[in-house]
Amino acid sequence: MSVLADETPAQTSIQSATSGDTAGKFSGPGNEPPALQQSTTLDPAAATQAWLDSVPQDKREKSDAYFEGGYWLILWDYIVAAAIWILMLSSHTSARLRDFSERLMRYKTLRVACYSIAYLLLIYVLSFPLNVYENFVREHQYGLATQSFPAWFREQLIGLGITLIGGTIFLVVLYAVFRRAPKTWWIWGTGVAVIFSFVLVFIAPVFIEPLFNTYKPLTKPEVSEPILAMARANEIPVKQVFEVDASRQTTRVSANVSGFLGTTRIALNDNLLKQCTVPEIRAVMAHEMGHYVLNHGAKLLTYLGIFILIGFALTRILFDAAARHWGDKWSVRGITDPAGLPLLALIFSTLLFLATPFLNTAVRVTEREADAFGINTAREPDGMAEVALKLGAYRKLNPTPLEEFIFYDHPSGRARIRMAMDWKAANLPAGESPKSESQNPKQTEE
């Protein structure tokens, strides 16, 4: 279903957002005589509002309902997980799993591995109903998913297998740190967590993502050549662009520039190709290149390390206090005891839950930096605005400042369109876009 008609209120409204008596007389941006273009001035605030007003009310309400529902899911995800961990402690399930591991395995490392596998499986099974609703039922209700349940469940099992392998290795190393440094584990544990995060970021594009999707070279030179031209201009070492068959899972548009040390890759999903014009694709890819050029991967790992260090420091204090108070009741012997993992997870997850606004802000700041890089690289303000509207199919376009601070890990659609219009007013004659296909604020099917 077309979210916006070919000719929308934004088309005429954006024209009227320029000063001058004759601004509204023209059929579209970019058609004015040069002399008139120079004599009018784009009003970024009015132009931004015109773009937002171009979205039909029913589409806005559906998008708002989806995104606001996500606020409650953040809470429910935490409540369900906390309930599972408390149940494992109070019912002595965690202690029984530890005892079983001790009987089964002789070495401490293997005991931790055995416990970890059982723990991760139990968490997955108990949280599965919420997982099905959140990631399958709800996505289909809002028209954002394309998979059948068997196909979705198959990918869930693949993800579970990856989690069992990666999670077990991580917990084995972490508990080795607990045994070696029971007083200062929070420092060394931070290093372990950051290293594992780095390894995950490094191997995911090469080894994990191909398990879920097929990557193939993009065979449309009219799309790939403009992207590669921007990559060459920013010294990104790639020679081709890859297309990902994400439409087999979702209707969302996405792209990324990832990798290093010879693994750098530019990829965009087939939804982006189907739903967006070349100027819109340029705007998206320039944003993704911004993450790469500005070293956002390293910056976010640094921010993550700081959050983990603070979280682990507080967790150590709270865990020791809880173990002294309830350790005998729950049969938890201390930080080196795997039976205490639910308590450790409960405390750390509570701290992360409370830190949600700050974690989101750290990511949102880097996203805004990538937006600024993207608009200056692609020089497609209307393309950027149109993509913001497309993302508005599942992101609330115009949140309150408090909502954006707490819940948004990306700039809102309103903020992104305003950036595009500010750039347009400062860099282009009023009403004129770069010579591209993004002349009209038109949105294709989502």
C-alpha positions as a Markdown table, in Angstrom:
| # | Residue | x | y | z |
|---|---|---|---|---|
| 1 | Met | 0.0 | 0.0 | 0.0 |
| 2 | Ser | 1.4 | 3.4 | -0.9 |
| 3 | Val | 2.0 | 5.4 | 2.2 |
| 4 | Leu | 2.2 | 8.6 | 0.2 |
| 5 | Ala | 0.6 | 9.4 | -3.1 |
| 6 | Asp | 2.7 | 10.5 | -6.0 |
| 7 | Glu | 1.7 | 14.1 | -5.4 |
| 8 | Thr | 1.3 | 14.8 | -1.7 |
| 9 | Pro | 0.5 | 17.8 | 0.5 |
| 10 | Ala | 4.2 | 18.0 | 1.2 |
| 11 | Gln | 4.9 | 18.8 | -2.4 |
| 12 | Thr | 2.8 | 22.0 | -2.4 |
| 13 | Ser | 3.5 | 22.7 | 1.3 |
| 14 | Ile | 7.3 | 22.5 | 0.9 |
| 15 | Gln | 7.0 | 25.0 | -2.0 |
| 16 | Ser | 5.0 | 27.3 | 0.2 |
| 17 | Ala | 7.6 | 27.0 | 2.9 |
| 18 | Thr | 9.8 | 29.4 | 0.9 |
| 19 | Ser | 9.4 | 33.2 | 1.3 |
| 20 | Gly | 8.3 | 35.2 | -1.8 |
| 21 | Asp | 4.9 | 35.7 | -3.3 |
| 22 | Thr | 5.4 | 33.4 | -6.2 |
| 23 | Ala | 6.7 | 30.4 | -4.3 |
| 24 | Gly | 3.5 | 28.4 | -4.5 |
| 25 | Lys | 3.0 | 28.7 | -8.2 |
| 26 | Phe | 5.2 | 26.0 | -9.4 |
| 27 | Ser | 4.6 | 22.4 | -10.0 |
| 28 | Gly | 7.6 | 21.0 | -8.1 |
| 29 | Pro | 10.9 | 21.8 | -6.5 |
| 30 | Gly | 13.7 | 22.6 | -8.9 |
| 31 | Asn | 11.4 | 24.0 | -11.7 |
| 32 | Glu | 11.8 | 27.6 | -10.8 |
| 33 | Pro | 13.9 | 30.0 | -13.0 |
| 34 | Pro | 17.4 | 30.5 | -11.5 |
| 35 | Ala | 16.7 | 34.1 | -10.7 |
| 36 | Leu | 13.6 | 33.2 | -8.7 |
| 37 | Gln | 15.4 | 30.4 | -6.9 |
| 38 | Gln | 18.0 | 32.8 | -5.7 |
| 39 | Ser | 15.3 | 35.3 | -4.5 |
| 40 | Thr | 13.5 | 32.8 | -2.3 |
| 41 | Thr | 14.5 | 31.2 | 1.0 |
| 42 | Leu | 13.6 | 27.8 | 2.3 |
| 43 | Asp | 12.1 | 27.8 | 5.8 |
| 44 | Pro | 13.5 | 24.5 | 7.3 |
| 45 | Ala | 10.9 | 24.4 | 10.1 |
| 46 | Ala | 8.0 | 24.8 | 7.7 |
| 47 | Ala | 9.5 | 22.4 | 5.2 |
| 48 | Thr | 10.0 | 19.8 | 8.0 |
| 49 | Gln | 6.4 | 20.1 | 9.1 |
| 50 | Ala | 5.3 | 19.8 | 5.5 |
| 51 | Trp | 7.1 | 16.4 | 5.2 |
| 52 | Leu | 5.6 | 15.2 | 8.4 |
| 53 | Asp | 2.1 | 16.3 | 7.4 |
| 54 | Ser | 2.4 | 14.4 | 4.2 |
| 55 | Val | 2.0 | 11.1 | 6.0 |
| 56 | Pro | -1.7 | 10.0 | 6.2 |
| 57 | Gln | -3.2 | 10.0 | 9.7 |
| 58 | Asp | -4.0 | 6.3 | 9.7 |
| 59 | Lys | -0.4 | 5.5 | 8.8 |
| 60 | Arg | 1.0 | 7.7 | 11.6 |
| 61 | Glu | -1.3 | 6.1 | 14.1 |
| 62 | Lys | -0.3 | 2.6 | 13.1 |
| 63 | Ser | 3.4 | 3.5 | 13.3 |
| 64 | Asp | 3.0 | 5.3 | 16.6 |
| 65 | Ala | 1.1 | 2.3 | 18.0 |
| 66 | Tyr | 3.8 | -0.1 | 16.9 |
| 67 | Phe | 6.7 | 1.9 | 18.3 |
| 68 | Glu | 5.0 | 2.9 | 21.6 |
| 69 | Gly | 4.1 | -0.8 | 22.1 |
| 70 | Gly | 7.9 | -1.4 | 22.0 |
| 71 | Tyr | 8.2 | 0.8 | 25.1 |
| 72 | Trp | 6.1 | -1.8 | 27.0 |
| 73 | Leu | 8.0 | -4.7 | 25.5 |
| 74 | Ile | 11.2 | -3.3 | 27.0 |
| 75 | Leu | 9.5 | -3.5 | 30.4 |
| 76 | Trp | 8.0 | -6.9 | 29.8 |
| 77 | Asp | 11.3 | -8.4 | 28.5 |
| 78 | Tyr | 12.9 | -7.3 | 31.8 |
| 79 | Ile | 10.0 | -8.5 | 34.0 |
| 80 | Val | 9.9 | -11.9 | 32.3 |
| 81 | Ala | 13.7 | -12.4 | 32.5 |
| 82 | Ala | 13.8 | -11.2 | 36.1 |
| 83 | Ala | 11.0 | -13.6 | 37.0 |
| 84 | Ile | 12.8 | -16.5 | 35.4 |
| 85 | Trp | 16.0 | -15.8 | 37.3 |
| 86 | Ile | 14.2 | -15.4 | 40.6 |
| 87 | Leu | 12.4 | -18.7 | 40.0 |
| 88 | Met | 15.6 | -20.5 | 39.2 |
| 89 | Leu | 17.1 | -19.2 | 42.5 |
| 90 | Ser | 14.1 | -19.6 | 44.8 |
| 91 | Ser | 13.2 | -23.1 | 43.5 |
| 92 | His | 16.9 | -24.2 | 43.7 |
| 93 | Thr | 16.8 | -25.1 | 40.0 |
| 94 | Ser | 20.1 | -23.3 | 39.5 |
| 95 | Ala | 21.7 | -25.2 | 42.5 |
| 96 | Arg | 20.4 | -28.5 | 41.1 |
| 97 | Leu | 21.9 | -27.7 | 37.7 |
| 98 | Arg | 25.2 | -27.0 | 39.4 |
| 99 | Asp | 25.1 | -30.2 | 41.4 |
| 100 | Phe | 24.3 | -32.2 | 38.3 |
| 101 | Ser | 27.2 | -30.6 | 36.5 |
| 102 | Glu | 29.5 | -31.5 | 39.4 |
| 103 | Arg | 28.5 | -35.1 | 39.3 |
| 104 | Leu | 28.8 | -35.3 | 35.6 |
| 105 | Met | 32.1 | -33.5 | 35.1 |
| 106 | Arg | 35.4 | -33.7 | 37.0 |
| 107 | Tyr | 37.0 | -30.4 | 35.9 |
| 108 | Lys | 35.7 | -27.0 | 36.9 |
| 109 | Thr | 35.9 | -25.6 | 33.4 |
| 110 | Leu | 33.7 | -28.5 | 32.1 |
| 111 | Arg | 31.3 | -28.1 | 35.0 |
| 112 | Val | 30.8 | -24.4 | 34.0 |
| 113 | Ala | 30.3 | -25.4 | 30.4 |
| 114 | Cys | 27.8 | -28.1 | 31.3 |
| 115 | Tyr | 25.9 | -25.7 | 33.6 |
| 116 | Ser | 26.0 | -22.9 | 30.9 |
| 117 | Ile | 24.4 | -25.1 | 28.2 |
| 118 | Ala | 21.6 | -26.2 | 30.6 |
| 119 | Tyr | 21.1 | -22.6 | 31.8 |
| 120 | Leu | 20.9 | -21.1 | 28.3 |
| 121 | Leu | 18.5 | -23.8 | 27.1 |
| 122 | Leu | 16.2 | -23.3 | 30.1 |
| 123 | Ile | 16.2 | -19.5 | 29.7 |
| 124 | Tyr | 15.3 | -19.9 | 26.0 |
| 125 | Val | 12.4 | -22.3 | 26.7 |
| 126 | Leu | 10.9 | -20.3 | 29.5 |
| 127 | Ser | 11.0 | -17.0 | 27.5 |
| 128 | Phe | 9.9 | -18.6 | 24.2 |
| 129 | Pro | 6.2 | -17.5 | 24.4 |
| 130 | Leu | 7.2 | -13.9 | 24.7 |
| 131 | Asn | 9.7 | -14.4 | 22.0 |
| 132 | Val | 7.1 | -15.7 | 19.6 |
| 133 | Tyr | 4.7 | -12.8 | 20.3 |
| 134 | Glu | 7.4 | -10.1 | 20.1 |
| 135 | Asn | 9.3 | -11.3 | 17.1 |
| 136 | Phe | 6.7 | -13.3 | 15.1 |
| 137 | Val | 3.1 | -12.6 | 15.9 |
| 138 | Arg | 3.4 | -8.8 | 16.5 |
| 139 | Glu | 5.7 | -8.3 | 13.4 |
| 140 | His | 3.0 | -10.0 | 11.2 |
| 141 | Gln | 0.2 | -8.0 | 12.9 |
| 142 | Tyr | 1.9 | -4.8 | 11.7 |
| 143 | Gly | 2.9 | -6.2 | 8.3 |
| 144 | Leu | 6.6 | -6.1 | 8.9 |
| 145 | Ala | 7.4 | -9.8 | 8.7 |
| 146 | Thr | 7.2 | -12.1 | 5.6 |
| 147 | Gln | 8.3 | -15.5 | 7.1 |
| 148 | Ser | 6.1 | -18.5 | 7.8 |
| 149 | Phe | 6.4 | -19.9 | 11.3 |
| 150 | Pro | 8.4 | -23.0 | 10.3 |
| 151 | Ala | 11.0 | -20.7 | 8.5 |
| 152 | Trp | 11.1 | -18.3 | 11.5 |
| 153 | Phe | 11.5 | -21.2 | 14.0 |
| 154 | Arg | 14.3 | -22.7 | 11.9 |
| 155 | Glu | 16.2 | -19.4 | 12.1 |
| 156 | Gln | 15.5 | -19.3 | 15.9 |
| 157 | Leu | 17.1 | -22.7 | 16.2 |
| 158 | Ile | 20.2 | -21.5 | 14.3 |
| 159 | Gly | 20.4 | -18.5 | 16.6 |
| 160 | Leu | 20.0 | -20.7 | 19.6 |
| 161 | Gly | 22.9 | -22.9 | 18.4 |
| 162 | Ile | 25.1 | -19.8 | 18.0 |
| 163 | Thr | 24.1 | -18.6 | 21.4 |
| 164 | Leu | 24.9 | -21.9 | 23.1 |
| 165 | Ile | 28.4 | -22.0 | 21.5 |
| 166 | Gly | 29.2 | -18.3 | 22.0 |
| 167 | Gly | 27.5 | -18.0 | 25.4 |
| 168 | Thr | 29.1 | -21.1 | 26.8 |
| 169 | Ile | 32.6 | -20.0 | 25.8 |
| 170 | Phe | 32.0 | -16.6 | 27.3 |
| 171 | Leu | 30.8 | -18.0 | 30.6 |
| 172 | Val | 33.6 | -20.5 | 30.8 |
| 173 | Val | 36.2 | -17.6 | 30.4 |
| 174 | Leu | 34.2 | -15.3 | 32.8 |
| 175 | Tyr | 34.1 | -17.9 | 35.5 |
| 176 | Ala | 37.8 | -18.6 | 35.1 |
| 177 | Val | 38.3 | -14.9 | 35.8 |
| 178 | Phe | 36.0 | -15.2 | 38.9 |
| 179 | Arg | 38.2 | -18.0 | 40.2 |
| 180 | Arg | 41.5 | -16.3 | 39.6 |
| 181 | Ala | 40.4 | -12.8 | 40.8 |
| 182 | Pro | 37.4 | -13.0 | 43.0 |
| 183 | Lys | 37.9 | -9.5 | 44.3 |
| 184 | Thr | 38.9 | -7.7 | 41.1 |
| 185 | Trp | 36.9 | -9.8 | 38.6 |
| 186 | Trp | 34.8 | -6.7 | 37.7 |
| 187 | Ile | 37.9 | -5.1 | 36.1 |
| 188 | Trp | 39.2 | -8.2 | 34.3 |
| 189 | Gly | 35.6 | -9.3 | 33.4 |
| 190 | Thr | 35.1 | -6.0 | 31.6 |
| 191 | Gly | 38.1 | -6.8 | 29.4 |
| 192 | Val | 36.7 | -10.2 | 28.6 |
| 193 | Ala | 33.3 | -8.7 | 27.7 |
| 194 | Val | 34.8 | -6.1 | 25.5 |
| 195 | Ile | 37.0 | -8.6 | 23.7 |
| 196 | Phe | 34.1 | -11.0 | 23.1 |
| 197 | Ser | 32.0 | -8.1 | 21.8 |
| 198 | Phe | 34.9 | -7.1 | 19.4 |
| 199 | Val | 35.2 | -10.7 | 18.2 |
| 200 | Leu | 31.5 | -10.9 | 17.6 |
| 201 | Val | 31.5 | -7.7 | 15.6 |
| 202 | Phe | 34.4 | -9.0 | 13.6 |
| 203 | Ile | 33.1 | -12.5 | 12.8 |
| 204 | Ala | 29.3 | -11.7 | 12.4 |
| 205 | Pro | 29.4 | -10.3 | 8.9 |
| 206 | Val | 31.7 | -13.1 | 7.6 |
| 207 | Phe | 30.5 | -16.2 | 9.5 |
| 208 | Ile | 27.1 | -15.6 | 11.2 |
| 209 | Glu | 25.0 | -13.4 | 8.9 |
| 210 | Pro | 25.4 | -15.7 | 5.9 |
| 211 | Leu | 23.7 | -18.4 | 8.0 |
| 212 | Phe | 20.5 | -16.4 | 7.7 |
| 213 | Asn | 20.8 | -14.6 | 4.4 |
| 214 | Thr | 22.4 | -14.9 | 1.0 |
| 215 | Tyr | 24.9 | -12.2 | -0.1 |
| 216 | Lys | 25.5 | -11.8 | -3.8 |
| 217 | Pro | 27.1 | -9.0 | -5.8 |
| 218 | Leu | 24.7 | -6.3 | -6.9 |
| 219 | Thr | 24.3 | -6.5 | -10.6 |
| 220 | Lys | 22.7 | -3.0 | -11.1 |
| 221 | Pro | 25.5 | -0.6 | -12.1 |
| 222 | Glu | 23.1 | 2.3 | -12.0 |
| 223 | Val | 22.9 | 1.7 | -8.2 |
| 224 | Ser | 26.3 | 0.2 | -7.4 |
| 225 | Glu | 28.4 | 2.8 | -9.3 |
| 226 | Pro | 27.2 | 5.8 | -7.3 |
| 227 | Ile | 27.8 | 3.9 | -4.1 |
| 228 | Leu | 31.3 | 2.8 | -5.1 |
| 229 | Ala | 32.1 | 6.4 | -6.2 |
| 230 | Met | 31.3 | 7.6 | -2.6 |
| 231 | Ala | 33.3 | 4.7 | -1.2 |
| 232 | Arg | 36.3 | 5.7 | -3.3 |
| 233 | Ala | 36.0 | 9.3 | -2.3 |
| 234 | Asn | 36.1 | 8.3 | 1.4 |
| 235 | Glu | 38.9 | 5.7 | 1.0 |
| 236 | Ile | 36.7 | 2.7 | 1.9 |
| 237 | Pro | 38.6 | -0.3 | 0.5 |
| 238 | Val | 35.8 | -2.1 | -1.5 |
| 239 | Lys | 35.4 | -3.0 | -5.1 |
| 240 | Gln | 31.8 | -4.2 | -5.2 |
| 241 | Val | 28.4 | -3.9 | -3.5 |
| 242 | Phe | 26.5 | -6.8 | -2.1 |
| 243 | Glu | 22.8 | -7.4 | -2.1 |
| 244 | Val | 21.1 | -9.3 | 0.8 |
| 245 | Asp | 17.8 | -11.2 | 0.4 |
| 246 | Ala | 16.3 | -9.7 | 3.6 |
| 247 | Ser | 12.8 | -9.6 | 2.0 |
| 248 | Arg | 12.4 | -13.3 | 2.8 |
| 249 | Gln | 12.2 | -12.2 | 6.5 |
| 250 | Thr | 11.1 | -8.6 | 6.7 |
| 251 | Thr | 9.8 | -5.6 | 4.8 |
| 252 | Arg | 12.2 | -3.2 | 6.6 |
| 253 | Val | 15.0 | -1.4 | 4.6 |
| 254 | Ser | 18.6 | -1.6 | 5.9 |
| 255 | Ala | 22.2 | -1.5 | 4.8 |
| 256 | Asn | 25.7 | -1.6 | 6.4 |
| 257 | Val | 29.4 | -1.0 | 5.8 |
| 258 | Ser | 31.3 | -3.4 | 8.0 |
| 259 | Gly | 34.6 | -5.3 | 8.5 |
| 260 | Phe | 38.3 | -4.5 | 8.5 |
| 261 | Leu | 41.6 | -6.1 | 7.7 |
| 262 | Gly | 40.5 | -7.2 | 4.3 |
| 263 | Thr | 36.9 | -8.1 | 5.2 |
| 264 | Thr | 35.3 | -4.7 | 4.6 |
| 265 | Arg | 32.0 | -5.1 | 2.8 |
| 266 | Ile | 29.2 | -2.8 | 1.6 |
| 267 | Ala | 25.8 | -4.5 | 1.7 |
| 268 | Leu | 22.2 | -3.3 | 1.2 |
| 269 | Asn | 19.1 | -5.4 | 1.5 |
| 270 | Asp | 16.8 | -6.0 | -1.4 |
| 271 | Asn | 13.9 | -4.1 | 0.3 |
| 272 | Leu | 16.0 | -1.0 | -0.1 |
| 273 | Leu | 16.4 | -1.7 | -3.8 |
| 274 | Lys | 12.7 | -2.3 | -4.3 |
| 275 | Gln | 11.4 | 0.5 | -2.2 |
| 276 | Cys | 13.8 | 3.4 | -2.7 |
| 277 | Thr | 15.1 | 5.6 | -5.6 |
| 278 | Val | 18.8 | 5.9 | -6.3 |
| 279 | Pro | 19.0 | 9.3 | -4.4 |
| 280 | Glu | 17.4 | 7.7 | -1.4 |
| 281 | Ile | 19.8 | 4.7 | -1.6 |
| 282 | Arg | 22.7 | 7.2 | -1.9 |
| 283 | Ala | 21.5 | 8.9 | 1.3 |
| 284 | Val | 21.3 | 5.6 | 3.2 |
| 285 | Met | 24.6 | 4.3 | 2.0 |
| 286 | Ala | 26.4 | 7.6 | 2.7 |
| 287 | His | 25.0 | 7.4 | 6.3 |
| 288 | Glu | 26.4 | 3.8 | 6.6 |
| 289 | Met | 29.8 | 4.9 | 5.3 |
| 290 | Gly | 29.8 | 7.6 | 8.0 |
| 291 | His | 29.8 | 4.9 | 10.6 |
| 292 | Tyr | 32.8 | 3.3 | 9.0 |
| 293 | Val | 34.8 | 6.4 | 8.3 |
| 294 | Leu | 34.1 | 7.9 | 11.7 |
| 295 | Asn | 35.2 | 4.7 | 13.5 |
| 296 | His | 31.9 | 4.3 | 15.2 |
| 297 | Gly | 32.5 | 0.6 | 15.8 |
| 298 | Ala | 35.5 | 1.4 | 18.0 |
| 299 | Lys | 33.8 | 4.3 | 19.7 |
| 300 | Leu | 30.7 | 2.2 | 20.6 |
| 301 | Leu | 32.9 | -0.6 | 21.9 |
| 302 | Thr | 34.6 | 2.0 | 24.1 |
| 303 | Tyr | 31.3 | 3.3 | 25.4 |
| 304 | Leu | 30.2 | -0.2 | 26.0 |
| 305 | Gly | 33.3 | -0.9 | 27.9 |
| 306 | Ile | 32.7 | 2.0 | 30.2 |
| 307 | Phe | 29.1 | 1.0 | 30.8 |
| 308 | Ile | 30.1 | -2.6 | 31.5 |
| 309 | Leu | 32.9 | -1.5 | 33.9 |
| 310 | Ile | 30.5 | 0.6 | 35.9 |
| 311 | Gly | 27.9 | -2.1 | 35.8 |
| 312 | Phe | 30.3 | -4.9 | 36.9 |
| 313 | Ala | 31.6 | -2.7 | 39.7 |
| 314 | Leu | 28.1 | -2.2 | 41.0 |
| 315 | Thr | 27.2 | -5.8 | 40.4 |
| 316 | Arg | 30.1 | -7.0 | 42.5 |
| 317 | Ile | 28.9 | -4.9 | 45.5 |
| 318 | Leu | 25.3 | -6.0 | 45.1 |
| 319 | Phe | 26.1 | -9.6 | 44.4 |
| 320 | Asp | 28.2 | -9.9 | 47.5 |
| 321 | Ala | 25.5 | -8.3 | 49.6 |
| 322 | Ala | 22.8 | -10.6 | 48.2 |
| 323 | Ala | 24.9 | -13.7 | 48.6 |
| 324 | Arg | 25.6 | -12.9 | 52.2 |
| 325 | His | 21.9 | -12.4 | 52.9 |
| 326 | Trp | 20.3 | -15.1 | 50.7 |
| 327 | Gly | 23.2 | -17.3 | 49.7 |
| 328 | Asp | 22.3 | -20.2 | 52.1 |
| 329 | Lys | 18.7 | -20.0 | 51.2 |
| 330 | Trp | 19.5 | -20.3 | 47.5 |
| 331 | Ser | 22.5 | -22.6 | 47.9 |
| 332 | Val | 24.8 | -20.1 | 46.2 |
| 333 | Arg | 28.3 | -20.3 | 47.5 |
| 334 | Gly | 29.8 | -17.1 | 46.1 |
| 335 | Ile | 30.8 | -15.4 | 42.8 |
| 336 | Thr | 32.8 | -18.5 | 41.7 |
| 337 | Asp | 29.7 | -20.7 | 42.0 |
| 338 | Pro | 27.8 | -21.2 | 38.7 |
| 339 | Ala | 24.6 | -21.5 | 40.7 |
| 340 | Gly | 24.8 | -17.8 | 41.3 |
| 341 | Leu | 24.6 | -16.9 | 37.6 |
| 342 | Pro | 20.9 | -16.1 | 37.7 |
| 343 | Leu | 21.6 | -13.7 | 40.6 |
| 344 | Leu | 24.5 | -12.1 | 38.6 |
| 345 | Ala | 22.3 | -11.8 | 35.5 |
| 346 | Leu | 19.4 | -10.3 | 37.5 |
| 347 | Ile | 21.5 | -7.6 | 39.1 |
| 348 | Phe | 23.4 | -6.7 | 35.9 |
| 349 | Ser | 20.3 | -6.7 | 33.8 |
| 350 | Thr | 18.5 | -4.5 | 36.3 |
| 351 | Leu | 21.3 | -2.0 | 36.0 |
| 352 | Leu | 21.2 | -2.1 | 32.2 |
| 353 | Phe | 17.4 | -1.6 | 32.3 |
| 354 | Leu | 17.8 | 1.5 | 34.4 |
| 355 | Ala | 20.6 | 2.7 | 32.1 |
| 356 | Thr | 18.5 | 2.4 | 29.0 |
| 357 | Pro | 18.2 | 6.1 | 28.3 |
| 358 | Phe | 22.0 | 6.6 | 28.6 |
| 359 | Leu | 22.8 | 3.5 | 26.4 |
| 360 | Asn | 20.3 | 4.8 | 23.8 |
| 361 | Thr | 21.8 | 8.3 | 23.9 |
| 362 | Ala | 25.3 | 7.0 | 23.3 |
| 363 | Val | 24.1 | 5.2 | 20.2 |
| 364 | Arg | 21.9 | 8.0 | 19.1 |
| 365 | Val | 24.7 | 10.5 | 19.1 |
| 366 | Thr | 26.8 | 8.3 | 16.8 |
| 367 | Glu | 23.8 | 7.9 | 14.5 |
| 368 | Arg | 23.4 | 11.7 | 14.3 |
| 369 | Glu | 27.1 | 12.0 | 13.4 |
| 370 | Ala | 26.6 | 9.5 | 10.7 |
| 371 | Asp | 23.5 | 11.5 | 9.5 |
| 372 | Ala | 25.6 | 14.6 | 9.2 |
| 373 | Phe | 28.4 | 12.7 | 7.4 |
| 374 | Gly | 25.8 | 11.2 | 5.1 |
| 375 | Ile | 24.0 | 14.4 | 4.1 |
| 376 | Asn | 27.4 | 16.1 | 3.3 |
| 377 | Thr | 28.6 | 13.1 | 1.3 |
| 378 | Ala | 25.4 | 12.2 | -0.7 |
| 379 | Arg | 24.1 | 15.8 | -0.9 |
| 380 | Glu | 20.5 | 14.4 | -1.1 |
| 381 | Pro | 18.4 | 16.3 | 1.4 |
| 382 | Asp | 15.1 | 15.2 | -0.2 |
| 383 | Gly | 16.4 | 11.6 | -0.4 |
| 384 | Met | 17.2 | 11.7 | 3.3 |
| 385 | Ala | 13.8 | 13.1 | 4.1 |
| 386 | Glu | 12.0 | 10.4 | 2.1 |
| 387 | Val | 14.0 | 7.6 | 3.7 |
| 388 | Ala | 13.1 | 9.1 | 7.1 |
| 389 | Leu | 9.4 | 8.8 | 6.2 |
| 390 | Lys | 9.9 | 5.2 | 5.0 |
| 391 | Leu | 11.5 | 4.3 | 8.4 |
| 392 | Gly | 8.5 | 6.0 | 9.9 |
| 393 | Ala | 6.5 | 3.0 | 8.9 |
| 394 | Tyr | 7.8 | 1.4 | 12.1 |
| 395 | Arg | 9.4 | 4.3 | 14.0 |
| 396 | Lys | 7.4 | 7.1 | 15.6 |
| 397 | Leu | 8.1 | 10.1 | 13.5 |
| 398 | Asn | 7.4 | 12.9 | 15.9 |
| 399 | Pro | 8.1 | 11.9 | 19.6 |
| 400 | Thr | 8.3 | 14.2 | 22.6 |
| 401 | Pro | 11.8 | 15.1 | 23.7 |
| 402 | Leu | 11.5 | 12.8 | 26.7 |
| 403 | Glu | 10.4 | 9.9 | 24.6 |
| 404 | Glu | 13.4 | 10.5 | 22.3 |
| 405 | Phe | 15.8 | 10.6 | 25.2 |
| 406 | Ile | 14.5 | 7.4 | 26.9 |
| 407 | Phe | 13.6 | 5.1 | 24.0 |
| 408 | Tyr | 15.3 | 6.2 | 20.8 |
| 409 | Asp | 18.7 | 4.8 | 19.8 |
| 410 | His | 18.4 | 6.6 | 16.5 |
| 411 | Pro | 17.3 | 10.2 | 15.8 |
| 412 | Ser | 13.6 | 10.5 | 15.2 |
| 413 | Gly | 12.2 | 11.0 | 11.8 |
| 414 | Arg | 11.4 | 14.6 | 12.6 |
| 415 | Ala | 15.0 | 15.3 | 13.7 |
| 416 | Arg | 16.4 | 13.7 | 10.6 |
| 417 | Ile | 14.1 | 15.6 | 8.2 |
| 418 | Arg | 15.0 | 18.8 | 10.0 |
| 419 | Met | 18.7 | 18.1 | 9.5 |
| 420 | Ala | 18.1 | 17.5 | 5.8 |
| 421 | Met | 16.0 | 20.7 | 5.5 |
| 422 | Asp | 18.6 | 22.8 | 7.4 |
| 423 | Trp | 21.3 | 21.5 | 5.1 |
| 424 | Lys | 19.2 | 22.2 | 2.0 |
| 425 | Ala | 18.5 | 25.8 | 3.1 |
| 426 | Ala | 22.2 | 26.4 | 3.8 |
| 427 | Asn | 23.7 | 24.6 | 0.8 |
| 428 | Leu | 21.2 | 24.8 | -2.1 |
| 429 | Pro | 19.1 | 27.6 | -3.7 |
| 430 | Ala | 15.6 | 27.6 | -2.2 |
| 431 | Gly | 13.4 | 24.8 | -3.6 |
| 432 | Glu | 16.2 | 23.2 | -5.6 |
| 433 | Ser | 17.4 | 19.7 | -4.9 |
| 434 | Pro | 20.5 | 18.0 | -6.4 |
| 435 | Lys | 19.8 | 16.7 | -9.8 |
| 436 | Ser | 18.3 | 13.4 | -8.8 |
| 437 | Glu | 15.1 | 11.4 | -8.7 |
| 438 | Ser | 14.2 | 12.7 | -5.3 |
| 439 | Gln | 12.3 | 15.7 | -6.5 |
| 440 | Asn | 9.0 | 14.8 | -4.9 |
| 441 | Pro | 8.4 | 13.5 | -1.4 |
| 442 | Lys | 7.0 | 10.2 | -2.6 |
| 443 | Gln | 7.0 | 7.0 | -0.6 |
| 444 | Thr | 6.7 | 3.6 | -2.2 |
| 445 | Glu | 5.2 | 0.4 | -0.7 |
| 446 | Glu | 6.5 | -0.8 | 2.6 |
